[in-house]
Amino acid sequence: SPPQYFKYEFPEGVDSVIVKVTSAMAFPCSVISIQDILCPVYDLDNNVAFIGMYQTMTKKAAITVQKKDFPSNSFYVVVVVKTEDEACGGSLPYYPLSKDASPDEPVDQHNRQKMLEVMVSPAITSEAYVSSVLFCLGIFLSFYVLTVLIACWESCRQQKRKGLLAAMDSPSLDTGNGSSSSAEGVTDSLGSTDVSYSYMGERSLENVAGRPRLDSLSSVEEDDYDTLADIDYDKNVIRTKKYLCVADLARKDKRVLRKKYQIYFWNIATIAVFYALPVIQLVITYQTVVNVTGNQDICYYNFLCAHPLGNLSAFNNILSNLGYVLLGLLFLLIILQREINYNRALMRNDTHALVRDGQPLRGGGSWLPTAQHFPSVPSHPPGPPPRHHLPLLSLPVPADSGILRRILHVLYTDCVRQCSGPMYVDRMVLLVMGNIINWSLAAYGLIVRPNDFASYLLAIGICNLLLYFAFYIIMKLRSGERIKLIPLLCIISTSVVWGFALFFFFQGLSTWQKTPAESREHNRDCILLDFFDDHDIWHFLSSIAMFGSFLVLLTLDDDLDCVQRDKIYVF
C-alpha cells in the first residue's frame, strides 16, 4: 500500500526500454510514473502527475522510455496506489461516518494493497525501424511491380491480337469477290434482316435468359409505319421499354460527362483536404499535450506495441496506414492508363470503321436491302354470334339477386386478379433481401444501442458493399454475361483478404468505451517483426482488400468491351 519506486540505469548500447507492469488484480487502482532522478520523488496520489510520464493501471501498463529524454541516463519507476478507483473505472467507495469518530481521524479504507510485477526490457533498435519501413514499402510497392507486369502482358497480348487481325484483314482488302471478313466477325445474311455478331473471344448476346430482343440494326424503312417524333430524346418515352439497355440511358454528350467527372474529382479532393486538415491538427495538438504533460491516458494506444519516433508516440500505427495512400495512387494510375488506352482504341476503331466502309465499294458487292412492311389490316366488326348463344343472352337476370356475391367478385377481380406482379422477379428478390438486412441492422441499432457507434457504421458500410457486389454479380450472370479471368481472380483474392482483415479487426486491442486503464487490459504484444500489432495488420489487409474491391468494380465489365451499348442490359 505505501508508494514504491525503483531506479533503472540504461546499459551501454541501449537507447530505449519498455517498462511493463502487470498485476493479477484489477483493483485497487494504481498509477505508474516514470520520473527523472530528482529529489524529492513525487510519490503521492496528489503529486505523482507533476513530472515525467504516467499511466493509470488496473492489470496492465506499459511505457516506452527513451534514453535521450533523461540526461542522467537513469530514471525512477514510481508505483502509487490511489485512494479511490473511479479513475480506473471502479465505483466510488461508501464509508459510513461514525458518531464517535473525530473529524480529524482518517477514514479506514480497508488497507488498500496491490501485488504487481515490474519488468524493464530493451525496446527495438533502429535497425528494426528500418527493416519495418522497408517491409511496409516492399509490400505495397510490389503491387506497383505486379501492375506493370500485368500491363506489359496485356500489351503483348493486344499486339499479338492486332497482328492476327491485320493478317485476317489483308486478304479481304485485296479480293474483289465482295466477301469480307472483319475483326468483329459480322456476318450478313442476304435473305434476312437478322444480323449475328460473334466477337473474337467474347460471348454472344443474342440469347440472354430468354428475354425478348429488339434488333437495333434492322433495315425496316421508317416511312412504312408511324413513328413517335420525340422517341429519340424524351427519356420518359425511352424508359417505357421493359428491358432498358445502356444506350437508352446514355443520352448525354461525353464531353459534358467528362467535365462533370472532372468537377467530381476536384470536389472529392477538396473534401479530402477539408477532412484531413482537422485530423492532422488534432493529432499534432494531442501529441503535443501528451509530450508536455506526460499524461498517457489521453490516447488509447496499444502500449505494449507502441514504437515512438520523434514526437510521435506510435509510429507503427502511422506507417501501417501508408497502404491506403500508396494503393489509392496506384488505382488512380491504373484508371489513367485504361483511359489512355481507351482513347487510343477509339482512334483505332475510327480508322477501322473507315476501312470497313470502303470494303463494299472496293469489293464490288451490292447491298440487297429487304424491306419488312407492316400493312395495316382493316378491322372488321365481329360476325353475329351463334344462334345457340342468343337464348342465353336474352334470359332475364334479376338485378337484385346475389348483390353481395357480385361485390365480392368485383373486388376480387379488380384488386386481386388484376393486381400487377413484379416485372423483374430476380431483381425484386435481391432487393428484398437487401432491405431485410438493412432494416435488421437498423433495428439492432435501435434496440441494442451499440456503444462503439463508429464500428457500427463501419459494419453497415461493409454489409452494403458486399450486398452491392453480390447483387451486381448475380444480375450480371442472370443477364447472360460472363466474368473474365482477371476480375474472377480479384473477386476470390479480395474475399479471402477481407476475411482475414475482419478477423484482425475484431481482436480489440483497445476500446474507447472504457477508461484508459481498462482499455490497456486488452493490449497485446507485437506479432509481426516485433513492430506491428493486430490493428496494424488490419490496416495492411484492409487497404489491400479495398484496392482489390475497386479493381473488381473496374474490371468486372471487361467482357463488354466489344459489345454494343444497345446489347447491354441495365439492371
Secondary structure as GFF3:
##gff-version 3
##sequence-region A 1 571
A	DSSP	beta_strand	4	9	.	.	.	ID=ss1
A	DSSP	beta_strand	16	22	.	.	.	ID=ss2
A	DSSP	beta_strand	30	36	.	.	.	ID=ss3
A	DSSP	beta_strand	53	57	.	.	.	ID=ss4
A	DSSP	beta_strand	60	66	.	.	.	ID=ss5
A	DSSP	three_ten_helix	67	69	.	.	.	ID=ss6
A	DSSP	beta_strand	74	81	.	.	.	ID=ss7
A	DSSP	three_ten_helix	86	88	.	.	.	ID=ss8
A	DSSP	beta_strand	117	122	.	.	.	ID=ss9
A	DSSP	alpha_helix	126	174	.	.	.	ID=ss10
A	DSSP	beta_strand	186	188	.	.	.	ID=ss11
A	DSSP	beta_strand	195	197	.	.	.	ID=ss12
A	DSSP	three_ten_helix	222	224	.	.	.	ID=ss13
A	DSSP	alpha_helix	235	238	.	.	.	ID=ss14
A	DSSP	alpha_helix	246	249	.	.	.	ID=ss15
A	DSSP	alpha_helix	254	293	.	.	.	ID=ss16
A	DSSP	three_ten_helix	303	305	.	.	.	ID=ss17
A	DSSP	alpha_helix	315	320	.	.	.	ID=ss18
A	DSSP	alpha_helix	322	363	.	.	.	ID=ss19
A	DSSP	three_ten_helix	387	389	.	.	.	ID=ss20
A	DSSP	alpha_helix	390	394	.	.	.	ID=ss21
A	DSSP	alpha_helix	403	412	.	.	.	ID=ss22
A	DSSP	pi_helix	413	417	.	.	.	ID=ss23
A	DSSP	alpha_helix	425	448	.	.	.	ID=ss24
A	DSSP	alpha_helix	453	478	.	.	.	ID=ss25
A	DSSP	alpha_helix	485	505	.	.	.	ID=ss26
A	DSSP	alpha_helix	516	519	.	.	.	ID=ss27
A	DSSP	three_ten_helix	520	522	.	.	.	ID=ss28
A	DSSP	alpha_helix	534	555	.	.	.	ID=ss29
A	DSSP	three_ten_helix	558	560	.	.	.	ID=ss30
A	DSSP	three_ten_helix	565	567	.	.	.	ID=ss31
###
